[in-house]
């Protein structure tokens, strides 16, 4: 929620996180999919230090209530915002992207931490033995 416009590079299609902007203390580049680039392009742009996410002209500090409402409207139970990150990482893996690139984009430094975000389904296991 603290993303600033200076961190958004729509030309290259990346969000640039500098070392002081994340809990790991290390920066990284996060790729944006084309839909996200278009969404950000359509948003009113502020000064470089201005927040990207605002509501009625004020920075959005949190979105717990809105997220809970969205989950309720979608009939989702036992789902938290962080599950979206888990889903994205797992979908990248299912698409065949290698672990190194996924870990770089997600900010995971160790395979142990990365494995916590990876769910292997029974169907995937069955595919190992079905010709």
Beta strands, then each sheet from edge to edge (+ up, - down):
strand 1: 8-9
strand 2: 14-17
strand 3: 28-31
strand 4: 54-55
strand 5: 58-59
sheet 1: 1+ 2- 3+
sheet 2: 4+ 5-
end
